[in-house]
Amino acid sequence: MASPGLSVGKVTIRRNSSRDIKMRDLYVEIDGEPTDTLQFGESLELELPVGHHTIKVTNRVYSKSEDFSIQPGESVRFDVGNIPSRGLVALLMAITGTIPYRVNLTRL
């Protein structure tokens, strides 16, 4: 009989990047299900069944998603945040009076 710990892995999602603008909550979904809300400085740790999953992070204006797999006992980590945009898009947003930022979702 297999140990219960061998059929799960762990995902850690943290929001503590020095680039984060520290505004707007980030809403985390795993496999299409609402999971939690992160403010700057917070993190989330979940056990997930082994297999294929999708993480989506949104601030209700912008969003990012990524597919990932977890093996038995594996730890998967993501860094999330609302970070400043760059380039022409940022310039156009600043001119129109909107905050030039985007959602970041990076697997570590």
Secondary structure, 3 states (H helix, E strand, C coil): CCCHHHHEEEEEEECCCCCCCCCCCEEEEECCEEEEEECCCCEEEEEEECEEEEEEEECCCCEEEEEEEECCCCEEEEEEEEEECCHHHHHHHHHCCCCCEEEEEEEC
